[in-house]
Amino acid sequence: MTAARRRAPDRAGMIRAVHVAARARGLEGEAYRAMLRTHGGAESCADMTAQQLMAVLDHLNGHRPRQQTRRPRPVADGAPGLAKARALWLDLWVLGEVSDASESALEAYAARMTKGARGQSGQGVARLEWLDGEHLDRLIRGLRGWLRRVAPDLERPDRPIYAGGQNLGSHPKVRVAVEQARRLGLLGVAVDAPAGAMLSEPDGALDRLLAERGRMLRDAMDAAGIEAPLSRALKDRR
């Protein structure tokens, strides 16, 4: 032979490395299979090529994929329900209940919520895109329960909310805006947007309103020296 034979990829070694890295990150069961599907294109390492296994290892080790042919998928386009979890987290942010609205902060909360899930061996799911099925349901239930504790009306669409003598029904974003106005009022900040007019606003306008009132809440909290969660500081300001 005039040239050295190119060494074949050590698939067995790569598969072992995937298993070790996944266990270290608390990935088991359906969360593990979801990660394999997303980054390797199959539910089992045995069904992957060496290139697919390398893509999974790159992901587990936090490296940029070697051959990235498309932009990373937005979080809201992930598993069904992930967009809902993100929306609930942002509701908590614009109400002054969490101090960090970032993706990493939600991931940290999700990891805590999934620690006790079946098949997790006491370790939570480390990445949002790995959440699926029971783990995602567990996260959403936790966020709903949190909102129910700090703002009971938001998670009770059957309970009418009245503002200016008008029943605002069950529109979730309007209900958040009304709760923001209540909290701002308790902090001595008046908002003049008529609640009833919000019912005819498109979702984009309501999102901007919630973000603006969220900034107003943060400014008022900073001025009063209040840190999240705001509900704790407002407990005696009924």
N, C-alpha and C positions, 0 to 999 in steps of 0.2 A: 504494500500500500504506500502511495506517495504522499498521502495526507492523513493526518490523524482523524479517526472516525469521531464524528461529533457525538458527545455523550448524550444519551437519551435522558429526558427529564426524570427525576426521581419522584414519580407520582405517589408512591407509598409514603415517602418522607414528607411530601407536601400535604397529604391527607392527614398524617399524624400532627403536623404543625397546625393545620386548621382546627383539629379537635382540641389541641392544647390551648390555642388562642381563644377559641369559643368558650371553653370552660372557664378560663381566667376572666372572661367578661360576663359571666353569668348567663350565657346563652344555652338554653336547652329546649327540648320539645318544639312546639310550634314556632316560637320566636327564633330558634335556630334554623328551622327549615325555611322560614320567611326570609331570613338573611341570605341563605344559600340561593333561594329563588331570585332574589333581587340582584345579587352581585355575581352569582355563578351560573344562573340560568337552569339550575336543576335542584331537586330537593335532597340529593345525596351526592357526597363527594365522589363516590364510585362511578357516578354517571357523568363526571366532568372531565374535560380535557385538561392538560397541563396549563394551558393558557387561562382557562376558567378558574382553576384552582389558584393560580397566581393572582387573579383579580380579587378573589375572596380574601387571600392573605393580605394583599395590599390594603383592602378595606379594613380588615381586622386590626392591622398594624398602623392604620391612620395615614397611609401613603396615598398620594394621588394616583389614580389608575394610570397604567403605562400607556394605554391607548384609549383615550376618551373621545368618543365620536359624537357625543351629544351633551348638552348642558345637564347638570344634576337636576333630578326631578324635584319640583317644589314639594314641601312637606304636605301641603293640602291635597296633593295628588297621590298620596300614599294609600295605605290601607283604608278601607271604608271606616269612617268614624274618626280618623286622625284629624281631619279639619274641624270636627266638633270639639275635640279635646283642645285644639289650639284656640278656638273661639272662646271656650270657657276660661282658659288661662288668661286671655286678653281681657275678658270681662273682669276677672279678679284684679288685673293690672289697672284698668281705668277706674276701678272703684277704690284704689289705694290699698288693696289687700296683700299684694306681693310687691317686693322691692325690685324685682328684675323680670322684665317681659321677654327676655331672650330665649332662643331655642335651647341653649345649654341649661338654663334654669328650669325649663319645663322637662327636659331630659332627666335632670337630677331628681325632680319630684316624681317622675314616672319610675325611675329606678327604685326609689323608696317604696312606692305603691306596689310594685311587683315583686318585692323581696319575698313575701310570703306566699306567692302564687305557686300552684301545683307545678312540680317539675323544675323549680328554680334553685333548689338546694340552698335557700337562704340568700341568694344573690339576685338583685334586680336586673331587669333588661336595660342595657346600657344605652341603646340608641332608639330614637323614636321610630325610625323606619323598620326596626325589627319587631315592633309591637303588632300583634295580630290576635284576633279571637278573644280568648279569655283575658289576656294581658291588657288589651286595649279597652275591653269592657271594664276592667278593674280600675284603669286610669280615669275613664269618664265618670264612673260612679263616685270615685274619690273627689273629683272636681265638682260634680253636682252637689255632693254632700257638703263640701266646703262653702259653696255659694249659698246653700240652704241655711247653713249656720249663721253666716254673716249678713245675708240679705234674703230673708225667707220669701218675700214676695216674688223674687226673680224666678224661683223654681216652683212656683205655684200658679201656672197660667190659668187655673180654674178660679183663682181669687182675683176679682176685679181690682184694677188700680184706677183711682180717680184723681184727676188734676184739673183744677179750674172747673169743677163740676162735671167733667166729661169722663166717661168710662173709656180708658185707653186699651181695653181688651187684652189680647195675649201677645201682641207684637213684642218679641224678645228684646230688640234693640231699643224700642221706645221705653220699655220697662227699665232697662239699664240706665237710660238717660234720666228718667224720673228719679231713680235711686241716687244718681250722681247729684242731681239738683238738691235732693234732700240733704245729702252729706255736705254739699257746699254751703247750704243754708246754716247747718249746724256749726260750720266753721266761720260763719259771718260773711259769706260771699253770696251775693244774689245773682241769679241768672234770669234773664228776661225772655228767653225763647219760650213762647207758648207751647205747652205740652201737646195740646190738641193738634196744632199745626204739624207736628212731627209725623202724624199718622199718614199724611200724604207725601212725605218725603221719600225719594228713592234710597235704596240701601247705601249707595256710595255717599250720599249726603249725610245719612245717619252715622256712618262710620267716621266721617270727618268730625261730626258733632261730638261723638263719644271720645274721640282722640283729643279734641280741644278741651272738653270738660275734664278729661283725665289730666291734662297738663295743668289746668286751673286747680284741680285737687292737689296735685303735687306741689304747686307753688304755695298753696294755702297750708299744706302740711309742713313744708320747709319753714314758712314764716312762723308757724306755731311750735316748731321743734318736734313735730310728730313723725314717727317712723311707722312704716307698714308693720302690722296690719292696722288700718285706720279704724276698723270696727272696735278694736280694743280701746282706743282713745275716745271714741264717741259713745261708749257704753252708758256714761252718765249724762249725756247731752241729748236727752229725748225731747 
